[in-house]
């Protein structure tokens, strides 16, 4: 394994307070998001929407990498320019989601394990040839009565580590995403306890599978009360719980932690990331960044509505959210940014 290009890619992704844009929704997820705002669900509308994103002027000033889906990495602009080329010219490194989805975990009702290891070595080398320089795999952990089980945590952590080792062998930086879901009535403390246990198991497996920590990215959830928990918390409490949990579980050799947004509103996700950097930045061993999908894209998607006439307004909204999150990386985001 040649470590230098991996370390260089991991560094470039987050230079100048940039972060990642997750635009890797599988067709099912993308169609669901389109249906919710009345956009027809076809290959052409998915292509047109992704063209809107990759042609957004100035996006590369705040986005260092974009995570694509298998359909998207092979698509082109109407003019014939491949999306990968457009991203590279905008200064954005192309990435690719390589898991094949979370499936029911046998013997564990209500729990899932992410699949996609079969044939992964060959798929990774194809994605490298297509221009990807980093990859992503998401494991999903639910909190509920008696769950998560050790079986679920261990199966997902081992798959994440095997994926990460294969990525590094292929010259791709692995983004390791163990997502503890927000859904449920659990408390902030319960989310913290589960997130810490999951992260510790993930790093134990990454170590066992000989993954080079300097050449990977962690994409965790923020530590939050469940979405149905009556006791919601202020941004400072969430910042403290999240950073303290990460400090206990994430080795200092990891270059960056890039959060998923998980269904938080765009503004809350920015404000919480900002609070973490404001309160802790000088004391952290890793960059605290973002790898949001909904918290960057949702306002743009709602404005676009599938119409050419709305492309420019949607692109402005996309750029705005990317800039807000870039500001949050240095504790410079404020509610006033939303008014301008
Ligand atoms: C958790 O989802 C990831 C981050 O998105 P949010 O910031 O919206 O939480 C995202 O990369 C995710 O993996 C895709 O959007 C959805 O992927 P699937 O495979 O479910 O279509």
Boltz pocket constraint, residues with backbone or C-beta under 6 A from the ligand:
constraints:
  - pocket:
      binder: B
      contacts: [[A, 22], [A, 23], [A, 24], [A, 25], [A, 26], [A, 27], [A, 28], [A, 29], [A, 30], [A, 67], [A, 101], [A, 138], [A, 179], [A, 259], [A, 260], [A, 261], [A, 262], [A, 263], [A, 291], [A, 292], [A, 293], [A, 294], [A, 295]]
      max_distance: 6.0
